[in-house]
Amino acid sequence: MTDAGFIYPQIIDEIRRTSDLHIVGTTSADDLQRLVQRAEHVIIAVEEKDIRAKLTDVEGRLELIKFTVEAEQQAFETTKVAKELLDWLSQRQANQTSA
């Protein structure tokens, strides 16, 4: 899926790629979290404030998992967060293009 319709398509594409890499286990939750934090600072347009809010939520959830979930369960839990983020971005894009 292309990231047309987003004001910041490059960072959205990077989020999608890194989330996919985390889901298959080739990048760490820390790498994903760092990207999410960076994206929060990149996405500043009022039209995409919902994306920024979602990223803030995702970053907080990844941080919480790091400190509250047993080490052997962390990959499973952070993968769920990455999948949910991908689903949310796809749904948001679908809603934007149909509006």
C-alpha positions, 0 to 999 in steps of 0.5 A: 500500500502506498502512503498517498494521502498522508502529509508525511508519506516518508515517515509513514512508509518508514513506520510501516517498514519498521513495524513489518520488520519487527513483526518478522523479528528482524528489528527490535522493539527499541528500534521501533520505539525510537522511530515512533518517537522521531515520527511524533516530532516530524508529524506536526500538521494539525490535519494529522494530529490523530496520527501523532496522538496514536504514535504517542499512545504506541510509544507509551505502550511500548515503554510500558511493555519494556518495564512491566512484561516478562522478558520472554513475553515482550516480543509477543506483546510488542508485535501485537502493538506493531500489528495494531499500528499497521492496521490503524494506519491502513484504516485511517488511510482508507477513511481518508481516501473514501471521504 
